[in-house]
Amino acid sequence: MILFTGITEAMGSVRRMASRGEDALLEIETALPLDDVKAGDSISVNGACLTVTAISGRAFTVDVSAETLAKTTLRNLQPGRQVNLEKALRLSDRLGGHIVLGHVDGTGKIIEKTPRSGSLLFGFAISPELARYVVVKGSITVDGISLTVNRCEKDRFYVNVIPHTAAGTTLGIKKGGDDVNIETDIIARYIEKLASGSNRGDAVPPEEGAKEGISLEMLSRSGFIK
C-alpha cells in the first residue's frame, strides 16, 4: 500500500503539460531532492498519487490518466503553475500529518481566505457527498496538505493555516474562487461501511446504512468480539 502523510515536502513548478490521447503527460521541476526517487515510485502532486515515469536533473515526469484528470484539478495545470509535492511514506518516517492515500475524492472551491492573527482562515465549499465525511477536529487533505477542520457548515468547512504552511504550499498563493483537490479521511469511510454492515465496495448511503447500524451481533459477525 502506498501512503502519504499530507506534509508537503516542497513545491514544484509545472514545466510541461501535454495531452496523450485522453491522458496527459506532466513534467514538474522542483527543489525536492530526487536522488532517492526512481521510475515507478509514487509522488503526491496536489494530493493525487502519481507514478514517476522519468527523472531528468531536477525534474520528473508522470503520466496522468483520464480518470485522474476528470476528478482532480490537475486538468487545469499549465506551465509555470505551482504544485504541492510529497514523496510516498517509508516505514521509518514520522507520521506528521494523517493517513493520506493520494486518492482524490473530489474537488472543492475556496470561498474565504482571511488573515487572522498571523494565520489564514480558509473556507471551502464541497459537495454533500464529501461533506458527510467532514467533522470538527477531524483531518482532511486539501491539495495534498493535511489540515484540521475547525468548523463545519452545510456543504462547507473551515481550517486555520499557520504561516509556515502557507509559505511552503500553494495555499499561500491560491485565492478565493480557486479549485482544490479534496481527500476525506479514509477512517470515516471505513466506519460508515462497518456501521452499515454492507459488503458493497462503494460508499453506502446513510439511509441504507441506518437499516442495520452497529449492534453486538454485527460486531461479532465482523470478528470484533467473540
Secondary structure, DSSP 8 states (H G I E B T S, - for coil): ---B-S---EEEEEEEEEEETTEEEEEEEESS--TT--TT-EEEETTEEEEEEEEETTEEEEEE-HHHHHHSGGGG--TT-EEEEEE---TTS---S--B-S---EEEEEEEEEEETTEEEEEEE--HHHHTT--TT-EEEETTEEEEEEEEETTEEEEEE-HHHHHHSGGGT--TT-EEEEEE-HHHHHHHHHHHT---SS---HHHHTTT-S-HHHHHHTTS--
